[in-house]
Amino acid sequence: MIIDKVPPELEKEYTLDYQVPIVYNLMDDTATNTTVEFNIDQLNYYGEICHKKEVPYYYKTTDFLYEFFEKENIKNKLILNIGSTLCFYESMCLYYGAIPYTLTYEPIINKIKEIKNITYKDLSKEYYKKFDYIFSISVFEHTGLGRYGDKLDPNGDLKSISYLRNFLKDDGKFVLAVPVGTDVLVWNACRIYGKKRLTLLLKDFEIINFYKNNIDEWVEIDSRLNFLSHQSLLENLDKIPINVCRRAFIQPLFILGNKL
């Protein structure tokens, strides 16, 4: 059952001691928890899309992934992709020669032998510090909000990224995309990460590289803002109005390394 308002007893935690505003955009995606299937037809379809460098999902964020894959030598590297219901990003990994794993809460129907499905229950010492890359594309902003039938948890996103870091090699890279802007909780659709919450999300990582939207093409904001680097983005996030954040859904791609 979808919870239509933030429970009063959890509001302080969800809003970082009432520092983050709440707006409402109720969504019910519990039906996506039905059985997922990966099959050869999908693999062939997405392989052709990758060959043409087309963008079926997440707009500029997927363009950034193409750019990342073109620069990065991922051949035979182990990549864990989080939360797939379609095998596009796994197919992209295969196209560039990597060995993809897909992480889900429940087992999927997987008819593609080149893709290995593991569940959170499977994560154990067998996978400890195993992966060269972990991919999380538009996942953590939803964690703990109940939109997908998951348990309410004000810090579900922070707990998840901290837990998954255990399965990244010491010299591995965490490839992350979340919506950024002014800190706001869009209940129950997503979080938008501003200076306050993004700092918490990235606290155990260093930013190695940064692929950004050309924000000027997306929204009309103060032309004096400088988004040429991740440092300038972080400094200026709170200057992007909430209505712009919600409309534009700005998702740069962060390439993260472990803080050792």
C-alpha positions in Angstrom: 0.0 0.0 0.0 1.3 3.4 -1.0 1.7 5.9 1.9 0.3 9.2 0.7 2.1 11.4 3.2 5.4 11.3 5.1 4.7 9.7 8.5 5.0 12.4 11.2 7.3 10.2 13.2 9.7 9.9 10.3 9.6 13.4 9.0 12.6 14.7 10.9 14.8 11.9 9.5 13.5 12.2 6.0 14.1 16.0 5.9 17.5 16.0 7.7 16.2 17.7 10.8 13.6 19.6 8.9 16.2 21.3 6.6 14.8 19.7 3.4 11.4 20.7 2.0 8.7 18.2 1.0 6.6 18.4 -2.1 4.2 15.7 -3.2 4.0 13.7 -6.4 2.5 10.3 -5.5 3.4 7.3 -7.6 2.5 3.7 -7.4 5.1 1.4 -9.1 4.5 -1.7 -7.0 3.5 -3.5 -10.2 7.1 -3.4 -11.4 7.9 -5.9 -8.6 6.3 -8.6 -10.8 8.7 -11.1 -12.3 11.3 -9.6 -14.7 12.5 -11.4 -17.7 15.8 -10.9 -19.7 15.8 -12.7 -23.1 17.8 -12.9 -26.3 15.4 -10.8 -28.3 16.0 -7.9 -25.8 19.7 -8.5 -25.9 19.7 -8.3 -29.7 17.5 -5.2 -29.7 19.6 -3.3 -27.2 22.8 -4.5 -28.9 21.6 -2.7 -32.1 20.7 0.4 -30.0 24.2 0.4 -28.6 25.8 0.0 -32.0 23.9 3.1 -33.2 24.6 5.0 -29.9 20.9 5.6 -29.4 19.3 6.7 -26.1 16.2 4.8 -25.1 16.3 5.8 -21.4 17.5 8.6 -19.1 18.3 11.0 -21.9 21.7 12.7 -21.5 22.7 10.4 -18.7 22.9 7.5 -21.2 24.9 9.7 -23.5 27.4 10.2 -20.7 27.6 6.4 -20.3 28.5 6.0 -23.9 31.2 8.6 -23.5 32.4 6.8 -20.4 32.5 3.4 -22.1 34.4 4.8 -25.1 37.1 6.2 -22.9 37.3 3.4 -20.3 38.8 0.0 -21.0 36.2 -2.4 -19.5 36.9 -5.5 -21.5 36.6 -8.6 -19.2 35.9 -6.4 -16.2 33.2 -7.4 -13.7 30.3 -4.9 -13.6 27.4 -5.1 -11.1 24.4 -3.1 -12.3 21.7 -2.3 -9.7 18.0 -2.5 -10.0 17.3 -3.4 -13.6 13.9 -4.3 -15.0 15.2 -4.1 -18.5 18.6 -5.4 -19.7 19.7 -2.2 -21.5 22.7 -1.4 -19.3 23.7 -5.0 -19.1 23.6 -5.2 -22.9 25.7 -2.0 -23.0 28.3 -3.7 -20.8 28.3 -6.7 -23.1 28.6 -4.6 -26.2 31.8 -3.0 -24.8 33.2 -6.4 -23.7 32.5 -6.4 -20.0 31.1 -9.2 -17.8 27.7 -8.0 -16.4 25.9 -9.0 -13.3 22.5 -7.6 -12.5 21.4 -7.2 -8.8 17.7 -7.5 -7.9 15.7 -8.1 -4.8 14.0 -11.2 -6.3 15.3 -13.6 -8.9 14.5 -12.8 -12.5 13.7 -15.0 -15.4 17.1 -14.8 -17.1 17.5 -16.4 -20.5 20.8 -14.7 -21.4 23.8 -16.8 -20.3 26.2 -13.9 -20.6 24.4 -12.0 -17.8 24.4 -13.3 -14.3 21.6 -12.5 -12.0 22.2 -12.2 -8.2 19.9 -11.1 -5.5 20.7 -9.1 -2.3 20.4 -12.4 -0.5 23.2 -13.8 -2.7 25.6 -11.0 -1.8 28.0 -12.7 0.6 31.7 -13.3 1.1 31.7 -14.8 -2.4 31.3 -11.4 -3.9 33.2 -9.4 -1.3 35.4 -6.8 -3.1 34.8 -8.6 -6.4 33.5 -6.0 -8.8 35.6 -3.7 -10.9 32.6 -1.4 -11.3 29.2 -0.9 -9.7 26.6 0.9 -11.7 23.7 2.7 -10.1 21.7 4.7 -12.7 18.7 6.5 -11.1 18.2 4.1 -8.3 19.1 5.5 -4.8 16.7 8.5 -5.1 13.8 6.0 -4.8 15.2 3.8 -2.0 13.1 3.8 1.1 10.2 5.9 -0.1 7.7 3.1 -0.7 7.0 3.9 -4.3 8.0 0.4 -5.4 6.5 -1.4 -2.4 9.7 -1.2 -0.4 9.9 -0.6 3.3 9.9 3.1 4.4 13.4 4.1 5.4 14.5 7.7 5.7 18.1 6.7 5.2 17.6 3.8 2.7 19.7 5.4 0.1 22.6 6.1 2.4 22.5 2.6 3.8 22.3 1.0 0.4 25.3 2.8 -1.1 27.4 2.1 2.0 26.5 -1.6 1.9 27.2 -2.0 -1.8 30.6 -0.4 -1.4 31.7 -3.6 0.3 31.5 -5.4 -3.0 33.6 -2.9 -5.0 37.3 -3.7 -5.4 39.6 -1.3 -3.5 40.6 0.3 -6.9 37.2 -0.1 -8.4 34.8 2.6 -9.6 31.3 3.4 -8.6 29.3 4.9 -11.5 26.4 6.9 -10.1 23.6 9.0 -11.5 21.0 10.6 -9.3 18.9 13.8 -9.8 20.6 16.9 -8.4 19.5 20.4 -7.6 18.2 22.1 -4.5 17.7 19.5 -1.7 14.0 18.4 -1.8 12.0 15.3 -1.0 9.5 14.7 -3.7 7.2 12.3 -1.9 7.0 9.5 -2.8 8.5 9.8 -6.3 12.2 10.5 -5.5 14.8 12.6 -3.7 16.6 15.4 -5.4 20.1 15.7 -4.1 21.4 19.1 -3.1 24.5 20.0 -1.1 23.2 18.5 2.1 22.2 15.0 1.0 24.6 14.6 -1.9 27.4 15.2 0.5 26.1 12.4 2.7 25.6 10.1 -0.3 29.2 10.6 -1.5 31.0 10.7 1.9 32.9 7.5 1.5 34.0 8.2 -2.1 36.2 10.6 -4.0 35.0 12.0 -7.3 37.4 10.7 -10.1 35.5 12.1 -13.0 32.3 13.9 -13.8 30.0 14.0 -16.8 27.5 16.8 -16.7 24.4 17.9 -18.5 24.8 21.1 -20.4 22.4 22.7 -18.0 22.0 25.8 -20.1 20.2 23.7 -22.7 17.9 22.3 -20.1 16.7 25.1 -18.0 16.9 28.9 -17.7 18.9 29.7 -14.7 21.3 32.4 -13.6 23.9 32.6 -16.4 26.6 33.4 -13.8 26.4 29.9 -12.4 29.4 27.8 -13.3 29.0 24.0 -13.8 32.3 23.3 -15.5 33.5 21.0 -12.6 31.9 18.8 -10.0 33.2 21.3 -7.4 31.3 24.2 -9.0 28.2 22.0 -9.4 28.2 21.1 -5.7 28.7 24.7 -4.7 25.8 25.9 -6.8 23.2 23.2 -6.4 21.1 25.2 -4.0 20.8 28.0 -6.5 18.7 25.9 -8.8 15.0 26.5 -8.0 12.9 23.6 -6.8 10.5 23.9 -9.7 13.4 23.7 -12.2 14.9 20.7 -10.5 11.5 18.8 -10.8 11.0 19.8 -14.4 14.5 19.3 -15.8 15.5 16.2 -13.8 19.2 17.0 -14.0 21.3 13.8 -13.7 25.0 14.1 -14.1 27.2 11.0 -14.1 29.7 10.7 -11.2 32.6 8.3 -11.5 33.6 7.6 -7.9 36.5 5.8 -6.2 36.9 4.5 -2.7 38.3 6.7 -0.1 41.0 4.4 1.3 
